Amino acid sequence: MTESNALVQKILAGDKSAFRTLISDNQRLVGHVVYRMVKSESDREDLCQEVFIKVYNNLGRFRFESKLSTWIARIAHNSCLNFLEKKKLPLYDDLGDDETQFEPVADTRYQPDIILSKNNLSAILKREIDKLPALYKTIVTLFHLDEMSYAEIGQTMKLPEGTVKSYLFRARKVLKERLQTGYDRGDL
């Protein structure tokens, strides 16, 4: 029996500490998905809680056909899509075939907050990733921060693996262009 299988069995048997372990192990992943797709802080917190409630309520239906984390990420992604649809907020409208539709990045090199974090590549990357469309942000985060494979991201987001690769390529291209045009090499 795998570790995930044992954890699920304990939760289904009513072990509350096992569910706390599941939350602890997957909180970062759920946060990454939700925080990349939803802008409102209060909505983010509510959605994260909602995701774990859905996980708990549907855990008996988990069939171990994928990793537990992939299944949880899929619930998080679907919850965000449902939320955005209810609120009539765009998700895919900001994507297109023409990369020129992205807003040009203003020269931010001389703003005080940029100067303070000048040598902090992590802060610069996070800021630039946050400017990407929600779909790109989510894919970049799942691939680079949560180290999910193309197949796992595809399962999570219900996208073909080739589409995941294409979107990741486009997101990286946009990030590269923004970093090259918006920052001096010394800043990076």
Secondary structure, 3 states (H helix, E strand, C coil): CCHHHHHHHHHHCCCHHHHHHHHHHHHHHHHHHHHHHCCCHHHHHHHHHHHHHHHHHHHHHCCCCCCHHHHHHHHHHHHHHHHHHHHCCCCCCCCCCCHHHCCCCCCCCCCHHHHHCCCCHHHHHHHHHHCCCHHHHHHHHHHHHCCCCHHHHHHHHCCCHHHHHHHHHHHHHHHHHHHHHHCCHHHC
